[in-house]
Amino acid sequence: MRFFSSLPPHMELAFPALSPTMKAGNIAKWMVKIGQKIAPGDHLCDVETDKATMAWEAQEEGYVAAILKEDGASDVAVGEIVMVVCESLSDVSAFENFKPSAPQAAAAQAAAPQAAAPTPKAPQPAAASKPAPAPAAASAEGTSVTLDGNLLQQLKAKKWAFSKEFGLPAAQCKYY
């Protein structure tokens, strides 16, 4: 919720990343109209990614106050503000000429280049730095993945449960 503007309390909804590799997408068709009440699970719009067309569903309830990208909008960056939701139907008219806040609009445009090229971190003093944990697994492309203790415990628990369910020795079960 945003409370520091002259507008009524509202949420600015950013264009979602519907896949791990998604940087931008297209809005095929909005399923909601301005002034419509939405609830969690409602189908907001169809989003076209580079691989498929998927439904974007509401996570919160409220009223559609503004739609900032029309049907057919292409190359919408992940994180770009595309819709505004407010708490009350009587507040919808206040968003007729709504423009996203400048810092968030700039952040959405800057998010795509940062995702492609990560920024280097400032060097840490040697006394404060910790050694990097050893990689727990490597993918086919040769990149390493480090598993934290909680995730590793979950994987081990799944392996144990799978072995008990099918009567196999745990050594024959693989992590998934």
Secondary structure as GFF3:
##gff-version 3
##sequence-region A 1 176
A	DSSP	beta_strand	10	14	.	.	.	ID=ss1
A	DSSP	beta_strand	24	30	.	.	.	ID=ss2
A	DSSP	beta_strand	37	38	.	.	.	ID=ss3
A	DSSP	beta_strand	43	48	.	.	.	ID=ss4
A	DSSP	beta_strand	53	57	.	.	.	ID=ss5
A	DSSP	beta_strand	62	67	.	.	.	ID=ss6
A	DSSP	beta_strand	76	77	.	.	.	ID=ss7
A	DSSP	beta_strand	81	86	.	.	.	ID=ss8
A	DSSP	three_ten_helix	89	95	.	.	.	ID=ss9
A	DSSP	alpha_helix	102	116	.	.	.	ID=ss10
A	DSSP	beta_strand	137	138	.	.	.	ID=ss11
A	DSSP	beta_strand	144	145	.	.	.	ID=ss12
A	DSSP	alpha_helix	149	166	.	.	.	ID=ss13
A	DSSP	three_ten_helix	170	172	.	.	.	ID=ss14
###
